[in-house]
Amino acid sequence: MTLPSRGTPPGPPVPDFGIPPQLARRMSMAEQHEYLRTKLTRRRTLVTAGSLAAGGLLTGCGDSGSSASPNATTSAPSPATSRAPGSVVSPFGRHLAFGADPKTQMRISWQVPLAVRKPYVRVGLKPEELSRKVEAEVRDLHTPGVEGVRLELEQYYLHAALDGLRPGTTYYYGVGHEGFDPASPAHRSTIGTFRTAPAAPEKFVFTAFGDQGVGKAAAANDNLIVRRKPAFHLHAGDICYANGNGKGVESDGYDPAFWDLFLKQNEPVARSVPWMVTTGNHDMEAWYSPDGYGGQIARWSLPDSGFDPRSAPGVYAFTYGNVGFVALDANDVSYEIPANFGYSDGRQTKWLDRKLGELRAAKGVDFIVVFFHHCAYSTSSHASDGGVRDTWLPLFAKHQVDLVINGHNHVYERTDAVKDGEVGRAVPIGASTDPTRDGIVYVTAGGGGRDLYGFPSGVKESYEGHVTRHDAVDTFEWTRSRRSRAETVEWSRVRYRGFSLLSVEAESGARPVLKVSALAQDGERIDHFEVRRGA
């Protein structure tokens, strides 16, 4: 048989980050970090996000999947170390995330193009009464230039932790700094809102996808999220694609200015819908820290749920209503892309076992949803990761996880209920499944906006309104030796090659249910099924 292409499908050329490929091929993320720190110095002309805004690069987005560098046409600005008056520095890129308790905690993050003094958040129950003022933390990033490729970049990210909030309450907030007060008449238009989780479980919707990037398709999926009015959004990794190749074992091209574009693009939705992200292979950025996660730590404030967020920002858990959610970093267990393989020395897996046990025993938690990047079950280009299967699937079965959401493959694909590696129960479109009896449904929701993949040669798409005959599929899984092992599978139930997102409605009460739907970018439904425990 002919196997699907392995690794990231080819795309436009990406600039070299500065490590010779023959050397980087043998390097872990920690070794790449040390090499770059030794080689690169602060000797290039500085470029700031402010100059990008002046040049129009923060006001528009390119086509889907574009890998053109935002720095490519940028002229050198005044040095980033000079401090402009606060009155001329406008915040952008607001994005929310829950704290460990979504009923009482919210984290507000944003970006400024230049250094500012005394950043803060104002918050209140009315837009004209933002009486509470909370100091913000500054996390700045410096990225060195690469001669002939990109200029140096200074980025400033700000974060405020709001605790002691009322459950089920809508709050108004504004972000500011010395010289820029969001409560002033000139800046009232910048005031946003968020809503805390209810005190007791009630019906809610959440959305999910992975592999978004910057472009028209990515922005269109944001618009679809807004139409669903979710309580929050799950992002299953490969967030922005500032790291262009994402292989972790080669000299990946990297341009941090893509983050400015990404946060600007997503602000219309992420400023009011908490954006709960985890880590993909494209989110490892070797310059900032030995594990490649220094950039993610600077840009996001995520729940601290017992696993060290300073070393693994994409590993956390939270409970909303009657559903417990667990985010994982699959770079730690991936056989396909092993640059960070084993970096937690098994601590993440031990934490996962403990956390799943706590959630399953928790009063009022009916369902557990786990999301991470690399696929446990998929037939598309990257196929299935044997490291995920070997390390985590036994724990998912032990604790009867109800739904698993992945990205990595840029398609929508959904399995039947899988039990012990086989089909435990067929789950055709519109059907219901019981994880206590049938096994677990795995969803690949990788159509978030980046260039799309396909399915193995001869395998047809099959989705709502276009159901084809259900046949076995010849595909493969990645082994620990980084080689593919062919397998013929029957669990691939729904396949759609198009931009899409997952929308899940959770209901509590006497007959709790997860109503899972997949929507194409035009809003047309392409899949739906229900998860009911003990049905």
Solvent accessible surface area in square Angstrom, and as a share of the most:
residue,aa,sasa,rsa
1,M,125,0.56
2,T,122,0.71
3,L,44,0.22
4,P,20,0.13
5,S,65,0.42
6,R,132,0.48
7,G,15,0.14
8,T,33,0.19
9,P,37,0.23
10,P,133,0.83
11,G,57,0.55
12,P,73,0.46
13,P,129,0.81
14,V,41,0.24
15,P,49,0.31
16,D,71,0.37
17,F,8,0.03
18,G,13,0.13
19,I,1,0.00
20,P,46,0.29
21,P,64,0.40
22,Q,110,0.49
23,L,55,0.27
24,A,0,0.00
25,R,132,0.48
26,R,177,0.65
27,M,24,0.11
28,S,41,0.27
29,M,5,0.02
30,A,48,0.37
31,E,90,0.40
32,Q,8,0.04
33,H,22,0.10
34,E,109,0.49
35,Y,57,0.22
36,L,0,0.00
37,R,114,0.42
38,T,102,0.59
39,K,96,0.41
40,L,12,0.06
41,T,68,0.40
42,R,144,0.53
43,R,134,0.49
44,R,56,0.21
45,T,70,0.41
46,L,31,0.16
47,V,0,0.00
48,T,3,0.02
49,A,0,0.00
50,G,19,0.18
51,S,19,0.12
52,L,0,0.00
53,A,43,0.34
54,A,94,0.73
55,G,61,0.58
56,G,36,0.34
57,L,44,0.22
58,L,7,0.03
59,T,106,0.62
60,G,43,0.41
61,C,52,0.31
62,G,39,0.37
63,D,90,0.46
64,S,33,0.22
65,G,4,0.04
66,S,37,0.24
67,S,19,0.12
68,A,74,0.57
69,S,23,0.15
70,P,7,0.05
71,N,6,0.03
72,A,73,0.56
73,T,120,0.70
74,T,23,0.13
75,S,92,0.59
76,A,63,0.49
77,P,40,0.25
78,S,79,0.51
79,P,79,0.50
80,A,1,0.01
81,T,108,0.63
82,S,58,0.38
83,R,120,0.44
84,A,27,0.21
85,P,91,0.57
86,G,17,0.16
87,S,74,0.48
88,V,104,0.60
89,V,2,0.01
90,S,66,0.42
91,P,10,0.06
92,F,15,0.06
93,G,0,0.00
94,R,14,0.05
95,H,5,0.02
96,L,1,0.00
97,A,4,0.03
98,F,0,0.00
99,G,1,0.01
100,A,47,0.36
101,D,46,0.24
102,P,3,0.02
103,K,71,0.30
104,T,39,0.23
105,Q,39,0.17
106,M,0,0.00
107,R,41,0.15
108,I,0,0.00
109,S,2,0.01
110,W,0,0.00
111,Q,0,0.00
112,V,1,0.01
113,P,15,0.10
114,L,36,0.18
115,A,23,0.18
116,V,19,0.11
117,R,129,0.47
118,K,149,0.63
119,P,11,0.07
120,Y,18,0.07
121,V,0,0.00
122,R,48,0.18
123,V,2,0.01
124,G,9,0.09
125,L,75,0.37
126,K,104,0.44
127,P,55,0.34
128,E,99,0.44
129,E,94,0.42
130,L,10,0.05
131,S,103,0.66
132,R,97,0.36
133,K,113,0.48
134,V,25,0.14
135,E,146,0.66
136,A,10,0.07
137,E,92,0.41
138,V,69,0.40
139,R,55,0.20
140,D,85,0.44
141,L,16,0.08
142,H,30,0.13
143,T,0,0.00
144,P,1,0.01
145,G,1,0.01
146,V,21,0.12
147,E,136,0.61
148,G,86,0.83
149,V,47,0.27
150,R,12,0.05
151,L,50,0.25
152,E,1,0.00
153,L,0,0.00
154,E,12,0.05
155,Q,0,0.00
156,Y,25,0.10
157,Y,1,0.00
158,L,1,0.00
159,H,8,0.04
160,A,3,0.02
161,A,51,0.39
162,L,0,0.00
163,D,60,0.31
164,G,71,0.68
165,L,7,0.04
166,R,142,0.52
167,P,55,0.34
168,G,22,0.21
169,T,24,0.14
170,T,53,0.31
171,Y,17,0.07
172,Y,59,0.23
173,Y,0,0.00
174,G,0,0.00
175,V,0,0.00
176,G,0,0.00
177,H,2,0.01
178,E,83,0.37
179,G,50,0.48
180,F,5,0.02
181,D,46,0.24
182,P,0,0.00
183,A,30,0.23
184,S,33,0.21
185,P,120,0.75
186,A,84,0.65
187,H,43,0.19
188,R,108,0.39
189,S,102,0.66
190,T,27,0.16
191,I,26,0.13
192,G,5,0.05
193,T,48,0.28
194,F,4,0.02
195,R,135,0.49
196,T,1,0.00
197,A,0,0.00
198,P,17,0.11
199,A,77,0.60
200,A,64,0.50
201,P,59,0.37
202,E,97,0.43
203,K,121,0.51
204,F,16,0.07
205,V,26,0.15
206,F,0,0.00
207,T,0,0.00
208,A,1,0.00
209,F,0,0.00
210,G,0,0.00
211,D,0,0.00
212,Q,1,0.00
213,G,0,0.00
214,V,10,0.06
215,G,0,0.00
216,K,138,0.58
217,A,8,0.06
218,A,0,0.00
219,A,33,0.25
220,A,31,0.24
221,N,0,0.00
222,D,8,0.04
223,N,89,0.46
224,L,3,0.01
225,I,0,0.00
226,V,76,0.44
227,R,140,0.51
228,R,92,0.34
229,K,172,0.73
230,P,12,0.08
231,A,27,0.21
232,F,0,0.00
233,H,0,0.00
234,L,1,0.00
235,H,0,0.00
236,A,1,0.01
237,G,0,0.00
238,D,2,0.01
239,I,0,0.00
240,C,1,0.00
241,Y,10,0.04
242,A,3,0.02
243,N,8,0.04
244,G,13,0.12
245,N,39,0.20
246,G,0,0.00
247,K,60,0.25
248,G,3,0.03
249,V,15,0.09
250,E,54,0.24
251,S,13,0.08
252,D,13,0.07
253,G,0,0.00
254,Y,9,0.04
255,D,9,0.05
256,P,0,0.00
257,A,0,0.00
258,F,18,0.07
259,W,5,0.02
260,D,0,0.00
261,L,18,0.09
262,F,1,0.00
263,L,4,0.02
264,K,77,0.33
265,Q,17,0.08
266,N,4,0.02
267,E,18,0.08
268,P,96,0.61
269,V,2,0.01
270,A,2,0.02
271,R,55,0.20
272,S,45,0.29
273,V,15,0.09
274,P,3,0.02
275,W,1,0.00
276,M,0,0.00
277,V,0,0.00
278,T,0,0.00
279,T,0,0.00
280,G,0,0.00
281,N,1,0.00
282,H,8,0.04
283,D,3,0.02
284,M,1,0.01
285,E,5,0.02
286,A,7,0.05
287,W,13,0.05
288,Y,22,0.09
289,S,21,0.13
290,P,73,0.46
291,D,28,0.15
292,G,0,0.00
293,Y,1,0.00
294,G,15,0.14
295,G,0,0.00
296,Q,4,0.02
297,I,49,0.25
298,A,6,0.05
299,R,0,0.00
300,W,9,0.03
301,S,14,0.09
302,L,23,0.11
303,P,3,0.02
304,D,87,0.45
305,S,20,0.13
306,G,61,0.59
307,F,9,0.04
308,D,46,0.24
309,P,43,0.27
310,R,189,0.69
311,S,30,0.19
312,A,0,0.00
313,P,10,0.06
314,G,0,0.00
315,V,2,0.01
316,Y,1,0.00
317,A,6,0.05
318,F,5,0.02
319,T,47,0.27
320,Y,15,0.06
321,G,16,0.16
322,N,1,0.01
323,V,0,0.00
324,G,0,0.00
325,F,0,0.00
326,V,0,0.00
327,A,0,0.00
328,L,0,0.00
329,D,0,0.00
330,A,0,0.00
331,N,0,0.00
332,D,7,0.04
333,V,9,0.05
334,S,0,0.00
335,Y,22,0.08
336,E,2,0.01
337,I,6,0.03
338,P,44,0.28
339,A,7,0.06
340,N,8,0.04
341,F,71,0.29
342,G,38,0.36
343,Y,56,0.21
344,S,1,0.00
345,D,125,0.65
346,G,34,0.33
347,R,110,0.40
348,Q,0,0.00
349,T,31,0.18
350,K,145,0.62
351,W,3,0.01
352,L,0,0.00
353,D,43,0.22
354,R,126,0.46
355,K,32,0.14
356,L,0,0.00
357,G,25,0.24
358,E,85,0.38
359,L,13,0.07
360,R,62,0.23
361,A,88,0.68
362,A,40,0.31
363,K,206,0.87
364,G,43,0.41
365,V,18,0.10
366,D,42,0.22
367,F,0,0.00
368,I,0,0.00
369,V,0,0.00
370,V,0,0.00
371,F,0,0.00
372,F,0,0.00
373,H,0,0.00
374,H,0,0.00
375,C,0,0.00
376,A,0,0.00
377,Y,9,0.03
378,S,0,0.00
379,T,0,0.00
380,S,0,0.00
381,S,11,0.07
382,H,4,0.02
383,A,1,0.01
384,S,0,0.00
385,D,2,0.01
386,G,2,0.02
387,G,0,0.00
388,V,0,0.00
389,R,34,0.13
390,D,92,0.48
391,T,46,0.26
392,W,0,0.00
393,L,26,0.13
394,P,79,0.50
395,L,24,0.12
396,F,0,0.00
397,A,64,0.50
398,K,129,0.55
399,H,21,0.09
400,Q,65,0.29
401,V,0,0.00
402,D,1,0.01
403,L,0,0.00
404,V,0,0.00
405,I,0,0.00
406,N,1,0.01
407,G,0,0.00
408,H,4,0.02
409,N,0,0.00
410,H,8,0.04
411,V,0,0.00
412,Y,1,0.00
413,E,2,0.01
414,R,0,0.00
415,T,1,0.00
416,D,1,0.01
417,A,0,0.00
418,V,9,0.05
419,K,99,0.42
420,D,135,0.70
421,G,38,0.37
422,E,122,0.55
423,V,54,0.31
424,G,38,0.36
425,R,111,0.40
426,A,51,0.39
427,V,0,0.00
428,P,63,0.40
429,I,44,0.22
430,G,41,0.40
431,A,26,0.20
432,S,46,0.29
433,T,3,0.02
434,D,4,0.02
435,P,10,0.06
436,T,56,0.33
437,R,113,0.41
438,D,5,0.02
439,G,9,0.08
440,I,10,0.05
441,V,2,0.01
442,Y,7,0.03
443,V,1,0.00
444,T,1,0.01
445,A,2,0.01
446,G,0,0.00
447,G,0,0.00
448,G,0,0.00
449,G,1,0.01
450,R,28,0.10
451,D,64,0.33
452,L,42,0.21
453,Y,16,0.06
454,G,25,0.24
455,F,34,0.14
456,P,12,0.07
457,S,113,0.73
458,G,79,0.76
459,V,35,0.20
460,K,142,0.60
461,E,56,0.25
462,S,6,0.04
463,Y,49,0.19
464,E,45,0.20
465,G,84,0.81
466,H,92,0.41
467,V,105,0.60
468,T,36,0.21
469,R,193,0.70
470,H,71,0.32
471,D,64,0.33
472,A,53,0.41
473,V,3,0.02
474,D,65,0.34
475,T,0,0.00
476,F,0,0.00
477,E,18,0.08
478,W,11,0.04
479,T,22,0.13
480,R,170,0.62
481,S,77,0.50
482,R,102,0.37
483,R,175,0.64
484,S,23,0.15
485,R,135,0.49
486,A,57,0.44
487,E,40,0.18
488,T,91,0.53
489,V,9,0.05
490,E,107,0.48
491,W,9,0.03
492,S,0,0.00
493,R,46,0.17
494,V,1,0.00
495,R,9,0.03
496,Y,35,0.13
497,R,120,0.44
498,G,9,0.08
499,F,42,0.18
500,S,1,0.01
501,L,1,0.00
502,L,0,0.00
503,S,2,0.01
504,V,0,0.00
505,E,48,0.22
506,A,0,0.00
507,E,38,0.17
508,S,37,0.24
509,G,59,0.56
510,A,110,0.85
511,R,164,0.60
512,P,29,0.18
513,V,1,0.01
514,L,0,0.00
515,K,73,0.31
516,V,1,0.01
517,S,21,0.14
518,A,0,0.00
519,L,11,0.06
520,A,8,0.06
521,Q,45,0.20
522,D,113,0.58
523,G,28,0.27
524,E,115,0.52
525,R,103,0.38
526,I,4,0.02
527,D,0,0.00
528,H,49,0.22
529,F,2,0.01
530,E,45,0.20
531,V,0,0.00
532,R,45,0.17
533,R,58,0.21
534,G,62,0.60
535,A,72,0.56
